[in-house]
Amino acid sequence: MHDTAPHDRILIIEDDAETAAAVASVVRSLDCTAVHRDSLADGLAEAAAGDYRVIVLDRMLPGGDGVEAMARIKASGSRALILVLSALGRAAQRVEGLEKGADDYLPKPFEPEELRARLRALLRRGTMQVLDNDLLAFGDLEIRMKARTVHVRLTHVPVSPKEFELIRYFAQNAGQLVTRAQLLENVWNLHFDPGTNVVDVHVGRLRRKLEEAGSNAIQTARGEGYVFAPLPGSGA
């Protein structure tokens, strides 16, 4: 089951035809409609005129830097989330893009499956429901904060205290990239890297338990961290 509606539209602002075609193929695999513009001016006009869930935005475009134009996209009234897709992929450049308003930043060259996961995470953002200040619900996945319990399709998922802290932190940052450094600091209260694979071990155990219950909620962003993005209403 897909977590998108067939009418969901994604705007691709990319001047390289081959890259645009690859992105459009990923977009269509999510049952979304892909709309392509190959210059910054045309992209800005389309973003302002159309109703888009996500905009995939290149940086080095005819007409200027896509990152510098994000404020104009927001000011035009667009409510779309923005994923910057750029060959400018050094850490400082990614940080710059995120600080200037990007919701995600994926360097080129990219793997189609990673782009697909990033887009799915953005499309799911906002699907979390908070009920009675206790229940976090993501479709069939439910997290009870007071009872510290996790259920998938009413099936109880036994988690350790540390695993519950993990899933709570993931849930509170649903749809966003969570790095190992963030997990060390916020779940283990460590402000340094202990030089062990403690994060990967605990995340792996939690992911297996969720998958056994029918939820593929935790996805790996290779070399960067994890994205918590359960499928609403499907449990898988």
Summary of the structure (lengths in Angstrom):
residues: 236
radius of gyration: 18.5
end to end distance: 8.0
largest distance: 54.3
contacts: 736
relative contact order: 0.12
helix: 36%
strand: 24%
